[in-house]
């Protein structure tokens, strides 16, 4: 029974994570040096540009080098009405949380 519950939790997390938008808020150079496999690159100063392409109820995960810039981007998105935004911190922390590969 415990194995079934763990597998169910993992599968539901993977489905949930695949429906989310993952945004790397670092510079294009940092992004090109290595990023999470399905992430989009939008520098934190430009994060408001997503308002025309991403629904305000969509789950959004943000990451950067240390979590500082992704927190700034998180704060901006919440301020403009996004309500399902999460700062995952660094690239490695985000990859571990999402269970996704880093592409270099």
N, CA, C and O atoms as a GROMACS GRO file, in nm:
protein
  416
    1UNK      N    1   0.082  -0.119   0.000
    1UNK     CA    2   0.000   0.000   0.000
    1UNK      C    3   0.086   0.126   0.000
    1UNK      O    4   0.057   0.221  -0.072
    2UNK      N    5   0.194   0.126   0.082
    2UNK     CA    6   0.282   0.242   0.088
    2UNK      C    7   0.347   0.269  -0.048
    2UNK      O    8   0.359   0.384  -0.089
    3UNK      N    9   0.390   0.164  -0.118
    3UNK     CA   10   0.452   0.180  -0.249
    3UNK      C   11   0.353   0.242  -0.346
    3UNK      O   12   0.388   0.331  -0.422
    4UNK      N   13   0.230   0.197  -0.343
    4UNK     CA   14   0.126   0.252  -0.430
    4UNK      C   15   0.108   0.401  -0.403
    4UNK      O   16   0.098   0.480  -0.498
    5UNK      N   17   0.103   0.441  -0.277
    5UNK     CA   18   0.085   0.582  -0.242
    5UNK      C   19   0.202   0.666  -0.288
    5UNK      O   20   0.184   0.778  -0.337
    6UNK      N   21   0.323   0.615  -0.272
    6UNK     CA   22   0.442   0.688  -0.316
    6UNK      C   23   0.440   0.703  -0.468
    6UNK      O   24   0.466   0.812  -0.519
    7UNK      N   25   0.410   0.596  -0.540
    7UNK     CA   26   0.404   0.603  -0.686
    7UNK      C   27   0.294   0.699  -0.732
    7UNK      O   28   0.314   0.776  -0.826
    8UNK      N   29   0.181   0.696  -0.667
    8UNK     CA   30   0.072   0.787  -0.701
    8UNK      C   31   0.114   0.931  -0.679
    8UNK      O   32   0.086   1.018  -0.762
    9UNK      N   33   0.181   0.957  -0.568
    9UNK     CA   34   0.228   1.093  -0.539
    9UNK      C   35   0.330   1.138  -0.643
    9UNK      O   36   0.324   1.252  -0.689
   10UNK      N   37   0.422   1.050  -0.679
   10UNK     CA   38   0.524   1.086  -0.778
   10UNK      C   39   0.461   1.113  -0.914
   10UNK      O   40   0.497   1.210  -0.982
   11UNK      N   41   0.368   1.029  -0.955
   11UNK     CA   42   0.303   1.048  -1.084
   11UNK      C   43   0.222   1.176  -1.087
   11UNK      O   44   0.225   1.248  -1.186
   12UNK      N   45   0.150   1.206  -0.981
   12UNK     CA   46   0.070   1.328  -0.980
   12UNK      C   47   0.161   1.451  -0.978
   12UNK      O   48   0.127   1.553  -1.036
   13UNK      N   49   0.277   1.441  -0.910
   13UNK     CA   50   0.372   1.553  -0.912
   13UNK      C   51   0.425   1.574  -1.052
   13UNK      O   52   0.433   1.688  -1.097
   14UNK      N   53   0.461   1.467  -1.124
   14UNK     CA   54   0.514   1.481  -1.259
   14UNK      C   55   0.411   1.541  -1.352
   14UNK      O   56   0.444   1.624  -1.436
   15UNK      N   57   0.286   1.500  -1.339
   15UNK     CA   58   0.180   1.559  -1.422
   15UNK      C   59   0.164   1.707  -1.388
   15UNK      O   60   0.152   1.790  -1.477
   16UNK      N   61   0.165   1.739  -1.258
   16UNK     CA   62   0.152   1.877  -1.215
   16UNK      C   63   0.269   1.961  -1.267
   16UNK      O   64   0.248   2.071  -1.318
   17UNK      N   65   0.392   1.910  -1.253
   17UNK     CA   66   0.510   1.984  -1.296
   17UNK      C   67   0.509   2.003  -1.448
   17UNK      O   68   0.555   2.107  -1.496
   18UNK      N   69   0.458   1.905  -1.523
   18UNK     CA   70   0.458   1.919  -1.668
   18UNK      C   71   0.357   2.023  -1.715
   18UNK      O   72   0.370   2.077  -1.825
   19UNK      N   73   0.257   2.053  -1.634
   19UNK     CA   74   0.159   2.156  -1.669
   19UNK      C   75   0.206   2.296  -1.631
   19UNK      O   76   0.145   2.395  -1.671
   20UNK      N   77   0.314   2.304  -1.556
   20UNK     CA   78   0.364   2.432  -1.509
   20UNK      C   79   0.460   2.494  -1.611
   20UNK      O   80   0.512   2.425  -1.698
   21UNK      N   81   0.480   2.624  -1.597
   21UNK     CA   82   0.578   2.695  -1.678
   21UNK      C   83   0.701   2.715  -1.591
   21UNK      O   84   0.691   2.763  -1.478
   22UNK      N   85   0.817   2.679  -1.644
   22UNK     CA   86   0.943   2.694  -1.572
   22UNK      C   87   1.022   2.805  -1.641
   22UNK      O   88   1.051   2.797  -1.760
   23UNK      N   89   1.058   2.908  -1.563
   23UNK     CA   90   1.126   3.024  -1.620
   23UNK      C   91   1.260   3.045  -1.550
   23UNK      O   92   1.268   3.054  -1.428
   24UNK      N   93   1.364   3.052  -1.631
   24UNK     CA   94   1.500   3.084  -1.587
   24UNK      C   95   1.514   3.234  -1.603
   24UNK      O   96   1.506   3.286  -1.714
   25UNK      N   97   1.537   3.306  -1.493
   25UNK     CA   98   1.540   3.453  -1.499
   25UNK      C   99   1.682   3.508  -1.506
   25UNK      O  100   1.705   3.626  -1.480
   26UNK      N  101   1.778   3.423  -1.540
   26UNK     CA  102   1.917   3.466  -1.554
   26UNK      C  103   1.939   3.528  -1.692
   26UNK      O  104   1.848   3.536  -1.774
   27UNK      N  105   2.061   3.570  -1.716
   27UNK     CA  106   2.097   3.628  -1.846
   27UNK      C  107   2.099   3.520  -1.953
   27UNK      O  108   2.111   3.402  -1.920
   28UNK      N  109   2.088   3.558  -2.081
   28UNK     CA  110   2.098   3.458  -2.188
   28UNK      C  111   2.230   3.380  -2.184
   28UNK      O  112   2.232   3.260  -2.213
   29UNK      N  113   2.338   3.445  -2.149
   29UNK     CA  114   2.466   3.375  -2.139
   29UNK      C  115   2.465   3.267  -2.033
   29UNK      O  116   2.515   3.157  -2.055
   30UNK      N  117   2.409   3.299  -1.916
   30UNK     CA  118   2.397   3.200  -1.809
   30UNK      C  119   2.305   3.086  -1.853
   30UNK      O  120   2.335   2.968  -1.828
   31UNK      N  121   2.195   3.120  -1.917
   31UNK     CA  122   2.099   3.021  -1.965
   31UNK      C  123   2.168   2.925  -2.063
   31UNK      O  124   2.151   2.804  -2.052
   32UNK      N  125   2.244   2.980  -2.157
   32UNK     CA  126   2.311   2.897  -2.257
   32UNK      C  127   2.419   2.808  -2.197
   32UNK      O  128   2.454   2.705  -2.255
   33UNK      N  129   2.473   2.846  -2.082
   33UNK     CA  130   2.575   2.765  -2.016
   33UNK      C  131   2.515   2.643  -1.946
   33UNK      O  132   2.587   2.549  -1.914
   34UNK      N  133   2.384   2.645  -1.922
   34UNK     CA  134   2.315   2.533  -1.859
   34UNK      C  135   2.181   2.577  -1.804
   34UNK      O  136   2.172   2.677  -1.733
   35UNK      N  137   2.076   2.501  -1.837
   35UNK     CA  138   1.942   2.535  -1.791
   35UNK      C  139   1.856   2.408  -1.780
   35UNK      O  140   1.893   2.304  -1.833
   36UNK      N  141   1.744   2.419  -1.712
   36UNK     CA  142   1.651   2.308  -1.700
   36UNK      C  143   1.588   2.282  -1.836
   36UNK      O  144   1.553   2.376  -1.909
   37UNK      N  145   1.574   2.155  -1.870
   37UNK     CA  146   1.539   2.112  -2.004
   37UNK      C  147   1.418   2.179  -2.068
   37UNK      O  148   1.422   2.202  -2.189
   38UNK      N  149   1.314   2.212  -1.997
   38UNK     CA  150   1.195   2.270  -2.061
   38UNK      C  151   1.177   2.418  -2.028
   38UNK      O  152   1.074   2.478  -2.062
   39UNK      N  153   1.276   2.477  -1.962
   39UNK     CA  154   1.258   2.615  -1.915
   39UNK      C  155   1.266   2.717  -2.029
   39UNK      O  156   1.328   2.694  -2.133
   40UNK      N  157   1.201   2.830  -2.004
   40UNK     CA  158   1.208   2.946  -2.091
   40UNK      C  159   1.304   3.044  -2.026
   40UNK      O  160   1.316   3.047  -1.904
   41UNK      N  161   1.371   3.125  -2.106
   41UNK     CA  162   1.464   3.224  -2.051
   41UNK      C  163   1.404   3.363  -2.066
   41UNK      O  164   1.388   3.414  -2.177
   42UNK      N  165   1.372   3.423  -1.953
   42UNK     CA  166   1.324   3.561  -1.949
   42UNK      C  167   1.396   3.628  -1.833
   42UNK      O  168   1.374   3.591  -1.717
   43UNK      N  169   1.482   3.725  -1.862
   43UNK     CA  170   1.554   3.791  -1.754
   43UNK      C  171   1.457   3.855  -1.656
   43UNK      O  172   1.350   3.901  -1.696
   44UNK      N  173   1.494   3.857  -1.529
   44UNK     CA  174   1.402   3.901  -1.424
   44UNK      C  175   1.350   4.042  -1.449
   44UNK      O  176   1.235   4.071  -1.416
   45UNK      N  177   1.431   4.130  -1.507
   45UNK     CA  178   1.387   4.267  -1.533
   45UNK      C  179   1.279   4.272  -1.641
   45UNK      O  180   1.207   4.371  -1.652
   46UNK      N  181   1.267   4.166  -1.719
   46UNK     CA  182   1.172   4.160  -1.830
   46UNK      C  183   1.051   4.072  -1.798
   46UNK      O  184   0.969   4.046  -1.886
   47UNK      N  185   1.039   4.026  -1.676
   47UNK     CA  186   0.939   3.924  -1.641
   47UNK      C  187   0.795   3.968  -1.667
   47UNK      O  188   0.709   3.884  -1.693
   48UNK      N  189   0.768   4.097  -1.660
   48UNK     CA  190   0.631   4.144  -1.684
   48UNK      C  191   0.583   4.115  -1.826
   48UNK      O  192   0.462   4.117  -1.852
   49UNK      N  193   0.674   4.088  -1.918
   49UNK     CA  194   0.636   4.059  -2.056
   49UNK      C  195   0.552   3.932  -2.069
   49UNK      O  196   0.489   3.912  -2.172
   50UNK      N  197   0.551   3.847  -1.967
   50UNK     CA  198   0.473   3.723  -1.977
   50UNK      C  199   0.324   3.748  -1.967
   50UNK      O  200   0.244   3.659  -1.999
   51UNK      N  201   0.284   3.867  -1.924
   51UNK     CA  202   0.141   3.891  -1.900
   51UNK      C  203   0.054   3.873  -2.023
   51UNK      O  204  -0.067   3.851  -2.011
   52UNK      N  205   0.112   3.882  -2.142
   52UNK     CA  206   0.035   3.864  -2.265
   52UNK      C  207   0.034   3.720  -2.314
   52UNK      O  208  -0.040   3.686  -2.407
   53UNK      N  209   0.116   3.634  -2.252
   53UNK     CA  210   0.126   3.497  -2.303
   53UNK      C  211   0.102   3.387  -2.200
   53UNK      O  212   0.081   3.271  -2.237
   54UNK      N  213   0.104   3.421  -2.072
   54UNK     CA  214   0.083   3.320  -1.968
   54UNK      C  215  -0.033   3.363  -1.878
   54UNK      O  216  -0.034   3.473  -1.823
   55UNK      N  217  -0.128   3.274  -1.866
   55UNK     CA  218  -0.248   3.298  -1.785
   55UNK      C  219  -0.208   3.325  -1.640
   55UNK      O  220  -0.115   3.263  -1.589
   56UNK      N  221  -0.279   3.415  -1.574
   56UNK     CA  222  -0.246   3.452  -1.436
   56UNK      C  223  -0.273   3.340  -1.335
   56UNK      O  224  -0.228   3.350  -1.221
   57UNK      N  225  -0.344   3.236  -1.374
   57UNK     CA  226  -0.368   3.123  -1.285
   57UNK      C  227  -0.273   3.006  -1.311
   57UNK      O  228  -0.272   2.908  -1.236
   58UNK      N  229  -0.193   3.017  -1.417
   58UNK     CA  230  -0.097   2.912  -1.453
   58UNK      C  231   0.010   2.898  -1.344
   58UNK      O  232   0.056   2.998  -1.289
   59UNK      N  233   0.049   2.775  -1.312
   59UNK     CA  234   0.157   2.753  -1.217
   59UNK      C  235   0.288   2.794  -1.283
   59UNK      O  236   0.320   2.750  -1.393
   60UNK      N  237   0.365   2.878  -1.214
   60UNK     CA  238   0.492   2.927  -1.266
   60UNK      C  239   0.601   2.899  -1.164
   60UNK      O  240   0.589   2.938  -1.047
   61UNK      N  241   0.707   2.832  -1.208
   61UNK     CA  242   0.825   2.811  -1.126
   61UNK      C  243   0.937   2.899  -1.181
   61UNK      O  244   0.959   2.904  -1.302
   62UNK      N  245   1.007   2.968  -1.092
   62UNK     CA  246   1.118   3.055  -1.130
   62UNK      C  247   1.246   3.008  -1.064
   62UNK      O  248   1.244   2.957  -0.952
   63UNK      N  249   1.358   3.026  -1.133
   63UNK     CA  250   1.488   2.998  -1.073
   63UNK      C  251   1.594   3.088  -1.134
   63UNK      O  252   1.574   3.147  -1.240
   64UNK      N  253   1.707   3.098  -1.065
   64UNK     CA  254   1.821   3.176  -1.115
   64UNK      C  255   1.950   3.109  -1.064
   64UNK      O  256   1.954   2.987  -1.051
   65UNK      N  257   2.052   3.187  -1.035
   65UNK     CA  258   2.178   3.130  -0.985
   65UNK      C  259   2.169   3.098  -0.836
   65UNK      O  260   2.212   2.992  -0.791
   66UNK      N  261   2.111   3.192  -0.760
   66UNK     CA  262   2.109   3.174  -0.614
   66UNK      C  263   1.969   3.184  -0.552
   66UNK      O  264   1.950   3.144  -0.437
   67UNK      N  265   1.874   3.234  -0.626
   67UNK     CA  266   1.739   3.254  -0.574
   67UNK      C  267   1.705   3.401  -0.554
   67UNK      O  268   1.589   3.434  -0.532
   68UNK      N  269   1.803   3.489  -0.563
   68UNK     CA  270   1.780   3.632  -0.543
   68UNK      C  271   1.700   3.694  -0.658
   68UNK      O  272   1.597   3.758  -0.635
   69UNK      N  273   1.746   3.675  -0.780
   69UNK     CA  274   1.675   3.733  -0.895
   69UNK      C  275   1.538   3.667  -0.915
   69UNK      O  276   1.442   3.734  -0.953
   70UNK      N  277   1.530   3.537  -0.888
   70UNK     CA  278   1.400   3.471  -0.903
   70UNK      C  279   1.302   3.519  -0.797
   70UNK      O  280   1.181   3.517  -0.821
   71UNK      N  281   1.350   3.561  -0.680
   71UNK     CA  282   1.261   3.618  -0.580
   71UNK      C  283   1.211   3.755  -0.625
   71UNK      O  284   1.094   3.789  -0.605
   72UNK      N  285   1.299   3.834  -0.686
   72UNK     CA  286   1.257   3.965  -0.740
   72UNK      C  287   1.150   3.944  -0.846
   72UNK      O  288   1.049   4.016  -0.848
   73UNK      N  289   1.171   3.846  -0.935
   73UNK     CA  290   1.072   3.817  -1.039
   73UNK      C  291   0.942   3.767  -0.980
   73UNK      O  292   0.834   3.804  -1.026
   74UNK      N  293   0.951   3.684  -0.877
   74UNK     CA  294   0.831   3.634  -0.808
   74UNK      C  295   0.751   3.751  -0.752
   74UNK      O  296   0.629   3.757  -0.770
   75UNK      N  297   0.818   3.842  -0.684
   75UNK     CA  298   0.751   3.959  -0.626
   75UNK      C  299   0.683   4.044  -0.732
   75UNK      O  300   0.572   4.092  -0.711
   76UNK      N  301   0.749   4.062  -0.846
   76UNK     CA  302   0.690   4.140  -0.956
   76UNK      C  303   0.564   4.071  -1.008
   76UNK      O  304   0.462   4.137  -1.026
   77UNK      N  305   0.571   3.941  -1.031
   77UNK     CA  306   0.455   3.868  -1.084
   77UNK      C  307   0.338   3.871  -0.988
   77UNK      O  308   0.223   3.889  -1.030
   78UNK      N  309   0.364   3.855  -0.860
   78UNK     CA  310   0.256   3.861  -0.761
   78UNK      C  311   0.194   4.000  -0.760
   78UNK      O  312   0.072   4.014  -0.749
   79UNK      N  313   0.277   4.101  -0.771
   79UNK     CA  314   0.229   4.239  -0.771
   79UNK      C  315   0.136   4.268  -0.890
   79UNK      O  316   0.041   4.346  -0.878
   80UNK      N  317   0.162   4.204  -1.006
   80UNK     CA  318   0.078   4.229  -1.123
   80UNK      C  319  -0.036   4.128  -1.137
   80UNK      O  320  -0.104   4.125  -1.240
   81UNK      N  321  -0.057   4.045  -1.033
   81UNK     CA  322  -0.177   3.962  -1.031
   81UNK      C  323  -0.159   3.813  -1.052
   81UNK      O  324  -0.258   3.741  -1.056
   82UNK      N  325  -0.037   3.765  -1.066
   82UNK     CA  326  -0.016   3.620  -1.076
   82UNK      C  327  -0.027   3.562  -0.936
   82UNK      O  328   0.030   3.616  -0.841
   83UNK      N  329  -0.099   3.451  -0.923
   83UNK     CA  330  -0.124   3.398  -0.790
   83UNK      C  331  -0.074   3.257  -0.767
   83UNK      O  332  -0.102   3.197  -0.664
   84UNK      N  333   0.000   3.204  -0.863
   84UNK     CA  334   0.048   3.066  -0.850
   84UNK      C  335   0.196   3.060  -0.891
   84UNK      O  336   0.235   2.984  -0.978
   85UNK      N  337   0.276   3.143  -0.824
   85UNK     CA  338   0.417   3.160  -0.859
   85UNK      C  339   0.504   3.109  -0.744
   85UNK      O  340   0.475   3.133  -0.627
   86UNK      N  341   0.610   3.036  -0.780
   86UNK     CA  342   0.699   2.984  -0.676
   86UNK      C  343   0.845   3.001  -0.715
   86UNK      O  344   0.886   2.965  -0.826
   87UNK      N  345   0.922   3.058  -0.624
   87UNK     CA  346   1.066   3.072  -0.641
   87UNK      C  347   1.131   2.943  -0.597
   87UNK      O  348   1.122   2.905  -0.480
   88UNK      N  349   1.198   2.874  -0.690
   88UNK     CA  350   1.265   2.748  -0.657
   88UNK      C  351   1.411   2.767  -0.619
   88UNK      O  352   1.480   2.670  -0.588
   89UNK      N  353   1.460   2.890  -0.622
   89UNK     CA  354   1.598   2.916  -0.582
   89UNK      C  355   1.695   2.899  -0.697
   89UNK      O  356   1.674   2.954  -0.806
   90UNK      N  357   1.801   2.824  -0.674
   90UNK     CA  358   1.908   2.808  -0.773
   90UNK      C  359   1.871   2.707  -0.881
   90UNK      O  360   1.772   2.635  -0.870
   91UNK      N  361   1.952   2.704  -0.984
   91UNK     CA  362   1.935   2.607  -1.093
   91UNK      C  363   1.932   2.464  -1.040
   91UNK      O  364   1.843   2.387  -1.075
   92UNK      N  365   2.029   2.429  -0.957
   92UNK     CA  366   2.034   2.292  -0.903
   92UNK      C  367   1.917   2.261  -0.812
   92UNK      O  368   1.862   2.151  -0.818
   93UNK      N  369   1.878   2.356  -0.727
   93UNK     CA  370   1.763   2.334  -0.639
   93UNK      C  371   1.636   2.314  -0.722
   93UNK      O  372   1.554   2.228  -0.691
   94UNK      N  373   1.620   2.394  -0.827
   94UNK     CA  374   1.502   2.383  -0.912
   94UNK      C  375   1.500   2.249  -0.985
   94UNK      O  376   1.396   2.184  -0.992
   95UNK      N  377   1.614   2.208  -1.040
   95UNK     CA  378   1.621   2.080  -1.111
   95UNK      C  379   1.588   1.965  -1.017
   95UNK      O  380   1.518   1.871  -1.055
   96UNK      N  381   1.639   1.971  -0.895
   96UNK     CA  382   1.609   1.865  -0.797
   96UNK      C  383   1.461   1.864  -0.761
   96UNK      O  384   1.399   1.758  -0.756
   97UNK      N  385   1.405   1.982  -0.735
   97UNK     CA  386   1.264   1.990  -0.697
   97UNK      C  387   1.174   1.938  -0.809
   97UNK      O  388   1.080   1.862  -0.784
   98UNK      N  389   1.203   1.980  -0.932
   98UNK     CA  390   1.120   1.942  -1.046
   98UNK      C  391   1.153   1.802  -1.100
   98UNK      O  392   1.079   1.748  -1.182
   99UNK      N  393   1.264   1.746  -1.054
   99UNK     CA  394   1.313   1.618  -1.105
   99UNK      C  395   1.331   1.623  -1.256
   99UNK      O  396   1.286   1.535  -1.329
  100UNK      N  397   1.400   1.729  -1.300
  100UNK     CA  398   1.425   1.750  -1.442
  100UNK      C  399   1.575   1.764  -1.466
  100UNK      O  400   1.650   1.795  -1.374
  101UNK      N  401   1.616   1.741  -1.589
  101UNK     CA  402   1.757   1.746  -1.627
  101UNK      C  403   1.803   1.890  -1.652
  101UNK      O  404   1.726   1.977  -1.692
  102UNK      N  405   1.933   1.911  -1.627
  102UNK     CA  406   1.998   2.036  -1.664
  102UNK      C  407   2.068   2.009  -1.796
  102UNK      O  408   2.149   1.917  -1.808
  103UNK      N  409   2.038   2.091  -1.895
  103UNK     CA  410   2.097   2.079  -2.028
  103UNK      C  411   2.212   2.178  -2.039
  103UNK      O  412   2.196   2.296  -2.006
  104UNK      N  413   2.327   2.132  -2.084
  104UNK     CA  414   2.444   2.221  -2.100
  104UNK      C  415   2.484   2.230  -2.244
  104UNK      O  416   2.579   2.300  -2.277
   0.00000   0.00000   0.00000
